[in-house]
Amino acid sequence: MIEKDHVEKWLSRGAVPSEQVAALLRNAGMTLGRPSAPKKKPAAAKAAKTAEPRKRAAPRKVSARKTMRKAARKSGKPAAAKPAKAKK
């Protein structure tokens, strides 16, 4: 339920309804001024999406297990069940 007198008072004070609110009020039979324009995303956000991803300063550290499995895939042989533990 829309209280038309409240809405008219609100609009007379300079309020600008969003597109969705303006559509709801038009459906209720109220005539309005121009609805507010939809907000646009800043240009910086658009530029960030198109920019290339940052590169790491140092390569990731790969575990011994992953290194062993990768070598096994390349050679075609099955990997051992447990990798040898590296001493610190």
Rosetta blueprint (number, residue, H / E / L):
1 M L
2 I L
3 E L
4 K H
5 D H
6 H H
7 V H
8 E H
9 K H
10 W H
11 L H
12 S H
13 R L
14 G L
15 A L
16 V L
17 P L
18 S L
19 E H
20 Q H
21 V H
22 A H
23 A H
24 L H
25 L H
26 R H
27 N H
28 A L
29 G L
30 M L
31 T L
32 L L
33 G L
34 R L
35 P L
36 S L
37 A L
38 P L
39 K L
40 K L
41 K L
42 P L
43 A H
44 A H
45 A H
46 K H
47 A H
48 A H
49 K H
50 T H
51 A L
52 E L
53 P L
54 R L
55 K L
56 R L
57 A L
58 A L
59 P L
60 R L
61 K L
62 V L
63 S L
64 A H
65 R H
66 K H
67 T H
68 M H
69 R H
70 K H
71 A H
72 A H
73 R H
74 K H
75 S H
76 G L
77 K L
78 P L
79 A L
80 A L
81 A L
82 K L
83 P L
84 A L
85 K L
86 A L
87 K L
88 K L
